[in-house]
Each structure stands twice: as structure tokens, then as C-alpha cells.
Amino acid sequence: MACLAVTPVALMQDTLRITEVFYSLQGETRTAGLPTVFVRLTGCPLRCGYCDSEYAFTGGTIQTLDSLMEQVASYRPRYVCVTGGEPLAQPNAIPLLQRLCDAGYEVSLETSGALDISKVDPRVSRVVDLKTPGSKEVARNRYENIELLTSNDQIKFVICSREDYDWAVSKIIQYGLDRRAGEVLFSPVHRDLNVRDLADWIVADNLPVRLQLQLHKILWNDEPGR
């Protein structure tokens, strides 16, 4: 019987704290509009001023990787998005991403870019949110991650103001982001920045970026689990 005992340490090595798992339409990124399973991990070391997922900072439930894989499979999805919070704040996000790829799903990771992305399975499309000054967390950007980007990855800027826009343009030029990543995404802060202004700036500058409007907020007012 002793050989069947599961120690707390062994259990923790195969678990994650999860806020929610749900099936909906992807609201942004290159797969916007496509049915997707979302696995939202609990916890985040950042506190962005415009955060729309503060409910994922604490709480959640402990789940094993096996149970998560079963939940995901029950929806029979093609696309899976691992999000947060900040997923990479939990080390077991790395094996979860690998297992999702091994199962044949098209997997994306939404990460703040404040943590090291080097251990993420290269089959995952890493959506790296480069924090603008308006986020109040610009000092947390880990610029070493930029060297790791491939055409499978996406860089995201959440734009609060014209100053944020100009800052983001300067980073695209400085790091050649449109050549490093497959997509560069610009999102206006919901209800704070006029999306038509952002669209006009992008067109006027002939900027090599994709404007995204966060479809889930338009359809469901950003309700949790939608």
C-alpha cells in the first residue's frame, strides 16, 4: 500500500490553480472569431491599470493536468488558449502547454511578457503583451523575450492614449517587431480610447499592425466565462 501513497509534493508537481475553463469565440489575436477553449490560470504579479481579469488574481481551484486535459477534450476543440492572470507565473503552465500541443490542438498563450518565455513549447503561438506606459507596468517588460520571437508568435500593445501609440511605434521600429513576430496587434483600451482615432493613426502612418477590437466585449460585455 505504501507504494500507492501520493505525497503533497508529488501532487503539486502535477497541478495548476485554475480560475475557469470555458468554450467561446476567440475575441482577439489572429484567430479572432474562431471557437476556442480557454483555460484561465489564477494569479498575476502585475497590476495593469486597465486590467479586465482582476477576478483571476486570487481564488481558483487546484486541478491536475490530467483533469484539465479531460475538460478540454470534452469540448472537442481545434483551438485552445491558455490565459490568465499571468499563466507563466505557475511553472506547471509549461507542461500543460506541451501536453495540449501533443494532443493535436492549435495552442496559444496569452502572457504579459514580464516573464521568461524561453521554455514555452515552440508549437505554441505566444501572444506577448508589451506593456505601454499607460498600463503603469512598463517597467516590467522583459525585452530579452523579443529575441525569442518567431513567425508563430504575436506581439500585442494595449493602447491607452496617443502617447502610448507613439511609444508602441517607437518599439516596433527599434526592435523590428513586424519582422520578428507573425503579427503585431494594437488594441484600444475599452471605452477609454476612441477606436476610430486609433484606426486613423494606423492608416496615416501606414503601420504594419493589425487593429483588434476584442470581439468578446462587443458581443458579451466581457462577462466571465464568455
N, C-alpha and C positions, 0 to 999 in steps of 0.2 A: 504493500500500500504506500510505503514511503516514496517510491519512485513516481507515484501519480500526483504527489503534492505540488501545488503551484505557489511559489513564493511571491510576495508582493513585488519584488524587484523584477522577476520574470514577467509578471502581469503587466507592469508599467512599460516594459520594453516592447509590448505589442498592443499599446493602446493610444488613443488620442482623446482629447476633450473636444466634444462636438456641440455646436450650438444648434444646427439644424441640417437636415438633408432633404432636399425637395426637387421637384421636377417643374421646369418652367421654360419660358423662352429666354435665351441669352439676350440681355439688354444692351450690350456693348461689345467692343472688340471686333475682330474680323469675322466672327461667327454670329454677329448680332442677328436676332430673329429666328435662330435655329433652336429647336427643342434640346434642352440640356439638363443634366442632373447637376445640382450644386451641392457641394459638401463644404459647409461653413464651419471652420475651426474657431474655437474660442480663444480670446486673448489677443492683445496687441500692445507693443511697447511704445507706440506713437499716439499722439493726441491731436490729430489734424482738426483745424477749426471748422471745417465743413463736413466732418465725418457723418456718414449716413448709416453706419452699422454699429453704433455705440452699444446696442443691446448685446453684441457679441464680445464685449470686453471681459465679461465675467459670467459665471454660471456654467451652463452647458452640462453635458453628461459624458461620463467615461465610456468609450466604446472600443472594442477590439477591432483590429484591421479586418479580421475575418467577417465580423458582423457588418462593418461598413461596406465591404465588397458585396455581401449578400444584398444589402439595401440598394446599392447602386444597380446591381444586376436585375433587381425586381422591376425596374422601370424599362429595361431593355433599350438603353440609350445608345446613341452613337457618340455624343459629346458629353464630357464630364469636366466641370470647372471646380477646382479646389480654391476656396477663397476664405476670407476672414471678416474681421480681425486681420491678423498677420499670420498666415499659415506656417511660415518658416520659423516662427517663434517656438514651435513644437518640433523637436528633432524627428519624431516619427512621421512627420509630413513627407519626408524624403522616401521612406519605403512605401508609403501609401501611393505616392505618385508613380513609383516604379511598378507596383502591382496593377494599378489602373492601366498603365501602358501595356503591360504584359497581357492583360485581359482583352486587348484589342480596341480600347476606346481611344478617341481623339481627345487628348487631355490638355487643359490649360491651367495655369497657376496665376492667380492674381496676388501680387506681392508689392509691398511698399518700396522695395529697392533699398531699404535700410539694412538688410541682412544679406549675407553671402548667398548667391545663387549658384555657386560653382558645383554643388553636389546634386543639383536637380537633374533628373534623367533628361538627356538631350532630346528625347522624343516629345517632351512636354513643351508647349508653347508658353514661355514665361512672359507674362504681361507685367512689365516693371513700371511702377508709378514713380516717376521722378518728381519729387516734391518741389513745388513752386514756393516763392517767398510768402505768398498769400496763405499757404497751408499752415504756416507757423512752425513747420518741421523741416525747413530747407536744410538745416544743419545736419540732419540725419542721413542725407543722401550718401550712399556708398558708391562713389564714382568708379571704383575698381570693377563693379559689375558691368560697366559699359564694354570693357574689353572682352567680356564673355558672351556678348550677344551674337546671335546668328540670324539668318533669314527666317528661322522658325519662330523668332521671338517678336514681341511688340513693346514699344515704349509709349507710356501714357503720361500726358500732362493734364492736370485738372486746373483750369484757368479761372482765377477769381477776378481779374482786372486787366486793363491794358498793360500795366506794369508786369504782371505775370506773363502775359503774352510775349512781350518784348524779351523777358528773361528766357522763356522757353525757346524762342527763335535763336537767341544767342547760344544756347546749349546745343541746338541742332547743328548750327554752324561750327561751333567749337569742336564737337565730337563726331561730326559727320553722321549723325544718328540715322538719317534717311538711308544711308548706305550700310549701316551695321545691322539694323533691325528690319524685319519684313514689313512692319507697319509703324508709323508714328501717329498717335491718336491724341486729338485735342478735345477735351470735354469742358463745357462751361459749367460753373458751379450752379446747380439747380436753383432757379428763382433769384440768383444774385447777379448773374451776368447775362445781359441780353444776347441770346444766341445769334440774332441777326448781326449784331456788332461783331461777334467773333467770326461769323461767316464772311462778313465784308473784309475784315482784316486779312483773313487767309487768302481770299481771292485777290485782294490788292497786292499782296506780297508774293503771289504765285507759289505759295508754300507747299512743299511735298508732304502734306499730312492729311489724315482723314478726320473730318469733323464727326463726332458721335454725340447723340442726344439722349442716351440712356433710356431705351425703349421701355424698360420696366417701370420707370417713373411716370412716363406718359400714359401707359396702359393701366397701372395698378397703384399709382401714387406711392410706389416704393414700399408696399406692405411687406412685412417679414414673411418669408416662405413663398413669395411670388416672384 
